[in-house]
Amino acid sequence: MKSVIKYLITLCCVLFIQSLYAQSGPCKGKVIDGITKEPIAHASIQINNAKQGTYTNNKGEFEWPFNGTQQELLVSFIGYQPLTVLVNQQQSSLVIELQSSNNTMQEVVISANRDVARRSQAPVAINTLTAKTIQDTRPITADQVLNKVSGVYMVNLGNEQHSMSIRQPMTTKSLFLYLEDGIPIRTTGLFNHNALLEMNMAAVRNIEVIKGPSSSLYGSEAIGGVVNFITLAPTALPSLKLSVQGNDIGYKRADVQTGFTSGKWGVSVNGYYADKRNSYIEYSDFHKEIVSARIDYRFSEKTMLTNSITWMDYYSDMPGGIDSTRFANRSFSNPQTFTYRKVRSLRYRSTLNHVWNDRSKSSVSLLYRDNSIGQNPAYAVKDDYRRQGNGWVGKKDLAHGEINDASFNSYVLIAQHKQQFGWKDAAIIGGISADISPSTYRADYIRIKKDSVSGKYLGYESKDSVLTHYRSNINNYAAFLNMELSPVEKLRIVASLRYDLFQYKFDNYLKPSAFSGSPDTTNHFSAVSPKIGFTYNFSRSIGVYANYSQGFVPPQVTEMYKGVKVPNLDPSVFYNYEAGGWISLLKGKLSADLSIYYLDGTNEVVSVKLDDGSTENRNAGKTLHKGIEMGINANPVKDISFRFSGAYSRHEFTSFNEKGVKYDGNEMNGAPNWIYNTEVWYRPSYVKGLRVGVEWQHLGSYWLDPVNTVKYPGFNVVHLRAGYLWKGYEVWVNAINLGDSYYAYTASKSSFGYSYNPAEPRNINVGLSCDFGQFFKK
């Protein structure tokens, strides 16, 4: 695999040099994104005080009619600030860089209906983290940008590991769907809450977050929210950007971003290497290397083939949470000395896009995934010395654990067609998909030696004892349809429907027993997911929306086949009712959006205690989630911008009996009522390129357990960021946790005691980047 990556990088460098000498020609122009340097297709080029004009082609290129010695061109495109450019006959070529608009209501989104659409015509709660937001933030981990979205709290579990909360409590359950360019990162039935480990943030252009169920378009697990990472396309001009950064708690990282377009070819290679040693928590080192390569070939203005590949190698110590005593004493000593997580992943995608005419286009995508996760997990370590009845039994210097490995391959086909009609501005998007994903899992018992005085787990020895070993084939076939029309002016009705069929085939390599799992079996599931909504725009500045949708989650493999019997499970279904609106005032200097939701969860899988004392998974759980989310963006004066993102929510157990304990009427654990994030940026006009920002993150109190006995008080934390961009050089300094607040990213209570994931103390991250593409601009 490494040889393939090296070959692609070599090819990229050769074509990069060649492209430097392929930029000559008649008087032409290019319109590009001012940050990503990607071409902007179909941008409007108008000559001021004249009726002449044109549009850019798919490569962002245009030729303008020229009459006289000097003319003004008005360049505009939705989602960008319009720009007036003065040109004359002496200019042989022109490169026009557009900057993102602050008016989020008029931006373009992709995730709302699987195709390009105006935000104001999408009847969903959707937020976009733009390339500008990502560049200003310079995030080390994805949570540092995702937590700017109202109602989103991505939990930092260290070393890019995470869990999520979007219209759900902080949870590791399969209630969120993560996409890369509209395609799930992982397959159905094998959800991993750490899936975003596999994302290459160096290759991300922007991020779109849909809140609420989207199963009608994207299928299973799209319940609390969908996070779509949209990757960088080849740049219109040669670009080679190198950056390095590091902080004072052991983190170091180097990035490379490069791209260009030469004739019919476009190439982009992006990646980074991150490493952390001797941080504030013992035994918490990690390293990650990831690279993405993309090659576009444009057969014609109407047909393009895109091939992309992402490869990652990841290792992390797995310290786990610390107990209440260590947390109270602010001790970052770690009892785990050998636990780890290793992840290797490969994703390859080939997409053929064809535009039949102005109203019709199709795409076909083929995807291959190869993923493995090897672990000596901290969560599997259990002390032999334990409470039993009114006393204690077992050995104090003994513990039990496991080493496991989970891997899968995927072969995916997705075909989609869009057809627009002249009647009522109607449009239909329909398609089919097939995902064939064989997987294997094995867990081996290990015997652990524990120091009974210090509490540290010192080492282990492997035993000839296989706990679990099986193979599962997961096949998911689906068909989807999205329909839109405007029966009257200003009103847009959107309806979508998806049918999913699943086949789980389970082969147990061990003889069924209390430890080795279920007998061989095949199970089938199906789900129909509807959604209907509307938007009504009173003007370009104010609009409302409402929708009804359903989402579903099929049983996970671990829920089906972990016990000695195969339970009779159905998909969990969530019913969502939602309304909201948006407004833009003062010529876009002030904008706000609001959403209210009511989400009813049914058929949720719970572990039920039977009369004989054993447990069984059943569809017996019901939960209720309701809340209000708000976002405000303002530019009160020229040099200052302000953002507020906040949410109030309540998550309740409606009917939940877990292992004989009833939680009916209780608030769900890990579910703060208040989450909000506020940020102010200052960009002085007298120092072009300078930015200074202050961000305040608040997480309210929440119950540590479902019985509602103990609460964690939540936290407030402040970050300070500053950067300076001059030509192609940039330097930035981020002070994370400026006030050195002591808090936990997440906390919980179980029968084993309390667990806290302590947050990073105050740390200073310093970075430097250089875009060498600036030296080749004409």
Secondary structure, 3 states (H helix, E strand, C coil): CHHHHHHHHHHHHHHHHHHCCCCCCCCEEEEEECCCCCECCCCEEEECCCCCEEECCCCCEECCCCCCCEEEEEEECCCECCEEEEEECCCCEEEEEECECCCHHHCEECCCCCCCEEHHHCCCEEEEECHHHHHHHCCCCCHHHHCCCCCEEEEEEECCEEEEEECCCCECCCCEEEEECCEECCCCCCCCCCHHHHCCHHHEEEEEEEECCCHHHHCCCCCCEEEEEEECCCCCCCEEEEEEEEECCCEEEEEEEEEEEECCEEEEEEEEEEEECCCCCCCCCEEEEEEEEEEEEECCCCEEEEEEEEEEEEEEECCCCECHHHHHCCCCCCCECCCEEEEEEEEEEEEEEEEEECCEEEEEEEEEEEEEEEEECHHHCEECCEEECCEEECCCCEEEEEEEEEEEEEEEEEEEEEEECCHHHCEEEEEEEEEEEEEEEEEEEEEEEECCCCCCEEEEEEEEEEEEEEEEEEEEEEEEEEEEECCCCCEEEEEEEEEEEEEEEEEECCCCECCCECCCEEEEEEEEEEEEEEEEECCCCEEEEEEEEEEEECCCHHHHHCCCCCCCCCCEEEEEEEEEEEEEECCCCEEEEEEEEEEEEEEEEEEEECCCCCEEEEEEEEEEEEEEEEEEEEEEECCEEEEEEEEEEEEEEEECEECCEECCCCECCCCCCEEEEEEEEECCCCCCCEEEEEEEEEECCEECCCCCCCEECCEEEEEEEEEEEECCEEEEEEEECCCCCCCEEEEEEECCEEEEEECCCCEEEEEEEEEHHHHHCC
